[in-house]
Every structure is written in structure tokens, then in C-alpha cells.
Amino acid sequence: MKAQFGWLALVALLHSGFASAAEPITLRVADQKGNMRAQLEAAGALKEELPYKIHWAEFPAAAPLAEALNAGAVDIGIIGDAPLLFALAAGAPLKAIAVNKSDPYGTALLVVSESPLKNAADLKGKRIATGRGSIGHLVALKALEQAGLTEQDVEFRFLGPVDAKTALNNGSVDVWSTWEPYTALVETSQQGRVLVNGRGLWAGNSFIAATRSALEDPAKRQAIQDYLYRLSAAQKWAYQHLDSYAKTLAQIIGFPEQAARLSFERRALHWQQVDDPALIRQQQSTADFYQAHGLLAQPLDVSSTFDPSFQIERP
């Protein structure tokens, strides 16, 4: 597939900044279910020779990705707002450098198709599978609160996506609170349905987080900025070529094409800089919510966790 964005011109512009290095640096990128890599590959954004190398690390969920960032095993990664807060509260040396805004519908509480549950009020006394500190956990807590319930009214079982899906299917839990593309997979396979969707419960923010050591390295910082330009352009391309992109995404994540397409299309993603005061307020609200529910031991001031200096659109 031919590249769509004039990558050659960008590479030529940036090569001078990287030319002093004897060997190209390696940017270690943590991805979740092929999210970023699929867009870049489908758009042809990685076909041209880059002035740096990319080493991909694939994760099934945000918790192990956050651990990799905290350990310095990767330089940047894509992570939801709630898991990022837990990482920061644990002392991880991270900064949020870009935000991917989305329709939060697909971060949802799922039940099997034949479940008698009809709404959030029916959750009382039920078993909910989700990842501790995940956006699924956040949405479940918000759904309970909206229905006048608390976490004491349910039994949380903290499981990874694969185990949670199995638990829902075999009846070990009543509800699975998860995110895309798992929501789309359950729906399109007709194995379950959405009981409560995330609209009105979650801001729909996912971030690119970078380690402090990567940000303090001038060459890596330059590589990260170039990567963001490519990623933003590739995402726009993906929405303009949904059929082609869905095929690539399905191959990378090992999901049926129908599920891959649905999960991406309805999220209506778009990258933004992290310089919006409203964004910081949203993140602070989530931190305060978690602290009020005892999931964060201490109050967390999020204002210092953003680095607004990175651009999304190439000048």
C-alpha cells in the first residue's frame, strides 16, 4: 500500500536531527491489542526508513503496560486515564504527552445474551469481573453510584480480559466490565450484550504516557514527537479507509474483522494535545473519585503529570 501522508518529506526534514547518532536510537513502544501499530501499518506510515527504530511491546491490558513503563522497559505507551492514575500514584516517573478522545460507549458492563439483568439497578448482589484500577473498574463503580449502589453491594472479581471473558461465559460471574475491542467481540459473536454503556460515566480519554528518562533524552524526545505526528495522521487515514484498516487491525489483534471494525468505528477517536484545562479537570475528577472510594490511598494532584509541549499536527 502506498504511503498517504508525504512521509518522505517528514523523514528528510528530521534526518538531520538524528544524523549525529552513530546508530539509530530505538523507541520502545507499548501497545494494547495492536491499537497504534495497526493504524501505522495500515496507513503505510512505517514503510519508509525512519530515523529511529521502533521496538513494539504488545499488552492485553493497561495494568501490565503500566508496570512496563514504571520499570523503564518501554519508553512510551497508550493507557487509559484510570490506569495512568494508579501508575502515577505508585510513583511511576511518567508524563501524559497526548490524549486520544473517544466516544466512551464501548467501555461497558456486559452480560450474556440470556441474562435477566436489565439495568444498573439489577447489579445488587451480583459478581462483576474487571481489572483492578482499569477503566472497566471505573465505569462499574460509576454505574453503581448512578444506580444508588456502592461497591459493597456487589462482589468484584479482578481478572484479566481472557479470564474475565471465560468467567462470564461459564457463569462464574454475572457481569464483565471491560473496554474495546472486547465489547465489540462479545457483541458481534452474539455471546453477550451491553447492560450499561460508558456514556456519561467515563470521559473517554486515553493517553500516550512517556517515561521521564525518555523525555529527558533529546534524541528520544525528538523521536517521540515524530511518532506522534505519524500516529495522528495514521488514525485519520484509518477512519477514511475503514475497510482496509479493519483488515489490518483484525490480523494484528487476532479478532474477527467485524469486531475489529466495530470497535474502532464507534469510538470516533481523535488525538489532541494535553493543554486543555478541561482535560486536566476531568483527570482530577477521576483521581478524586478513586481516592474517595479508597482505591487511591492519598489525594493525587494531576496538574504536574501533563507535558503539553508535544504537538499533534505537524507544522
C-alpha positions in Angstrom: 0.0 0.0 0.0 1.3 3.4 -0.9 2.0 5.8 1.9 -0.6 8.5 2.2 0.9 11.4 4.1 4.1 12.5 2.5 6.2 10.6 5.0 9.3 11.0 2.8 9.3 14.8 3.2 8.9 14.4 7.0 11.7 11.9 7.2 14.0 14.1 5.1 13.3 17.0 7.4 14.0 15.0 10.5 17.0 13.0 9.4 19.4 16.0 10.1 18.3 16.0 13.7 19.1 12.3 14.1 22.2 12.2 11.9 24.7 12.8 14.6 23.9 9.4 16.2 26.2 6.6 15.0 23.3 4.2 15.2 19.6 5.0 15.1 18.1 5.1 18.5 15.3 2.6 19.4 11.9 3.9 20.5 10.3 1.2 22.7 6.5 1.5 22.2 4.0 -0.3 24.4 0.7 -1.1 22.6 -2.6 -2.6 23.6 -4.2 -5.1 21.3 -2.3 -3.7 18.3 -4.1 -0.3 18.6 -1.4 2.0 17.4 0.7 -0.4 15.3 -2.3 -1.4 13.2 -3.0 2.2 12.3 0.6 3.0 11.4 1.0 -0.2 9.3 -2.3 0.2 7.5 -1.6 3.8 6.6 1.9 2.9 5.3 3.5 5.2 7.8 6.3 2.7 8.7 7.2 1.7 5.2 9.7 4.4 4.7 13.0 4.2 6.5 12.7 6.0 9.8 15.5 8.0 11.5 14.9 5.7 14.5 13.9 2.1 15.2 10.6 1.1 16.8 10.5 -1.9 19.1 6.9 -2.9 19.8 5.7 -4.5 23.0 2.2 -5.9 23.0 0.0 -5.9 26.1 -3.5 -7.3 26.7 -4.5 -4.6 29.2 -3.3 -1.4 30.8 -2.1 -2.8 34.1 0.9 -4.8 32.8 1.7 -2.0 30.3 1.9 0.5 33.2 4.2 -1.9 35.0 6.5 -1.9 32.0 6.5 1.9 31.8 7.3 2.1 35.5 10.1 -0.4 35.2 11.6 1.6 32.3 11.2 -1.5 30.0 9.4 0.8 27.4 9.6 4.5 26.6 6.0 5.3 25.7 2.7 3.5 25.8 -1.0 4.0 25.3 -3.0 3.8 28.5 -6.5 4.8 29.8 -7.0 7.6 32.3 -7.7 5.4 35.3 -4.7 3.0 35.0 -2.5 6.0 34.4 -3.6 7.5 37.7 -2.7 4.3 39.6 0.7 4.2 38.0 1.3 7.8 38.9 0.1 7.3 42.5 2.5 4.4 42.8 5.4 6.8 41.9 5.9 5.8 38.3 8.0 8.5 36.6 5.6 9.2 33.8 4.1 12.2 31.9 1.0 12.3 29.8 2.0 13.8 26.5 -1.1 13.3 24.2 -4.7 12.4 24.6 -6.9 10.3 22.4 -10.5 11.4 22.9 -13.3 8.9 22.1 -16.9 8.0 22.4 -17.0 6.0 25.7 -19.9 3.7 24.7 -17.8 0.6 24.3 -16.3 0.8 27.8 -19.3 -1.1 29.2 -20.8 -3.7 31.5 -21.5 -6.8 29.6 -23.8 -9.8 30.4 -24.5 -13.0 28.5 -27.4 -12.7 26.0 -29.8 -14.6 28.1 -29.1 -12.7 31.4 -32.2 -11.5 33.3 -30.4 -8.3 34.2 -31.9 -5.2 32.6 -30.1 -2.2 34.1 -27.6 -1.0 36.7 -30.1 -1.3 39.5 -30.1 -5.0 38.9 -26.4 -5.3 39.8 -27.1 -5.6 43.6 -25.7 -8.8 44.9 -24.0 -9.7 41.5 -20.4 -10.7 40.7 -18.6 -8.3 38.4 -15.3 -9.2 36.7 -12.9 -6.4 35.7 -9.3 -5.3 36.0 -8.5 -3.6 39.3 -7.8 0.1 38.6 -8.9 -0.3 34.9 -11.3 1.9 33.0 -13.7 -1.0 33.3 -13.4 -0.8 37.1 -14.1 2.9 36.9 -17.2 2.5 34.8 -18.5 -0.2 37.0 -18.1 2.0 40.1 -19.7 4.9 38.3 -22.7 2.7 37.2 -23.2 1.5 40.7 -23.1 5.1 42.0 -25.6 6.3 39.4 -28.0 3.4 40.5 -27.7 4.4 44.1 -25.5 1.4 44.9 -22.0 1.0 46.3 -19.1 -1.4 45.8 -20.3 -3.2 49.0 -23.5 -4.1 47.1 -21.6 -6.3 44.6 -18.7 -8.7 44.5 -15.8 -7.6 42.4 -13.5 -10.2 40.9 -10.4 -8.8 39.5 -9.4 -10.7 36.4 -7.6 -10.0 33.1 -9.6 -9.9 29.9 -9.1 -13.5 28.9 -10.1 -14.9 32.3 -12.9 -12.4 32.7 -14.4 -13.4 29.3 -14.2 -17.1 30.3 -15.8 -16.4 33.7 -18.7 -14.6 32.1 -19.3 -17.4 29.6 -19.2 -20.2 32.2 -21.3 -18.3 34.7 -18.6 -17.7 37.3 -19.5 -14.0 37.2 -22.7 -12.2 36.2 -21.1 -9.2 34.6 -17.9 -8.3 32.8 -16.9 -4.6 32.9 -14.5 -4.1 30.0 -13.5 -2.0 27.0 -13.0 -2.1 23.3 -12.3 -4.3 21.4 -13.6 -6.9 23.8 -17.0 -5.3 23.9 -17.3 -5.4 20.2 -16.1 -9.0 20.2 -18.7 -10.2 22.6 -21.5 -8.3 20.7 -20.6 -9.5 17.2 -20.1 -13.1 18.4 -23.6 -12.9 19.9 -22.2 -14.2 23.1 -23.5 -11.3 25.1 -24.9 -7.8 25.2 -24.2 -4.3 26.7 -26.0 -3.9 30.1 -24.6 -0.4 30.8 -22.5 1.6 28.4 -19.9 4.1 29.3 -21.6 7.3 28.1 -22.0 9.7 30.9 -19.8 7.6 33.2 -16.4 8.0 31.7 -14.7 10.9 29.8 -13.3 8.6 27.1 -9.7 9.7 27.5 -6.7 7.5 26.7 -3.2 8.9 26.9 0.2 8.4 25.5 2.4 8.3 28.5 6.2 8.7 28.4 8.8 7.9 30.9 10.8 10.7 32.4 14.1 9.2 31.2 12.8 9.1 27.6 11.6 12.7 27.8 15.0 13.9 29.2 16.9 12.2 26.3 16.9 14.8 23.4 17.1 12.2 20.7 14.3 10.1 22.1 12.2 13.2 22.7 12.6 14.1 19.0 11.7 10.5 18.0 8.6 10.7 20.2 7.4 13.9 18.6 7.9 12.3 15.1 6.0 9.2 16.3 3.0 11.4 17.4 2.9 13.1 14.1 2.7 9.8 12.3 0.2 8.3 14.7 -2.2 11.2 14.4 -2.1 11.2 10.6 -2.4 7.4 10.5 -5.5 7.5 12.7 -7.2 10.0 10.4 -6.3 7.7 7.4 -7.8 4.8 9.2 -11.2 6.5 9.5 -11.1 7.4 5.9 -10.3 3.8 4.9 -12.3 1.7 7.4 -12.4 -1.4 5.3 -8.7 -1.6 4.7 -7.9 -0.6 8.3 -10.3 -3.2 9.8 -8.5 -6.0 7.9 -5.1 -4.9 9.2 -6.4 -4.4 12.8 -8.1 -7.8 12.8 -4.9 -9.5 11.7 -2.7 -7.9 14.3 -5.1 -8.4 17.3 -6.4 -11.8 16.1 -10.0 -10.8 16.3 -12.7 -11.2 13.6 -12.8 -8.4 11.1 -16.4 -7.4 12.1 -15.4 -7.0 15.7 -12.3 -5.1 14.9 -14.1 -2.6 12.6 -17.0 -2.0 15.1 -14.7 -1.4 18.0 -12.7 1.2 16.1 -15.5 2.9 14.1 -17.8 3.7 17.0 -15.0 5.1 19.2 -14.6 8.1 16.9 -11.1 8.7 18.1 -9.1 11.9 17.7 -5.8 12.9 19.1 -5.3 16.2 21.0 -2.6 18.0 22.9 -2.8 17.8 26.7 -3.0 21.6 27.0 -6.8 21.9 27.7 -7.7 22.9 31.2 -11.0 20.9 30.9 -8.9 17.8 30.3 -6.9 18.3 33.5 -10.2 18.9 35.4 -11.6 15.6 34.0 -8.4 13.7 35.1 -8.5 15.3 38.5 -12.2 14.4 38.9 -11.3 10.7 38.2 -8.4 10.8 40.7 -10.7 12.3 43.4 -13.3 9.7 42.7 -10.9 6.8 43.1 -9.4 8.4 46.3 -13.0 8.8 47.7 -13.6 5.1 47.1 -10.4 4.1 48.8 -8.6 2.9 45.7 -6.0 5.7 45.9 -4.5 5.9 49.4 -3.7 9.6 49.2 -5.1 12.6 47.2 -3.3 13.0 43.9 -2.7 16.3 42.2 -2.7 15.6 38.5 -1.6 19.0 37.3 2.1 18.2 37.2 1.6 14.9 35.3 1.0 16.6 31.9 3.6 17.7 29.4 1.8 20.0 26.9 4.9 20.7 24.8 4.2 17.9 22.3 2.3 18.8 19.1 -0.2 16.6 17.3 -0.3 18.2 13.9 3.0 18.7 12.0 3.6 22.5 11.4 
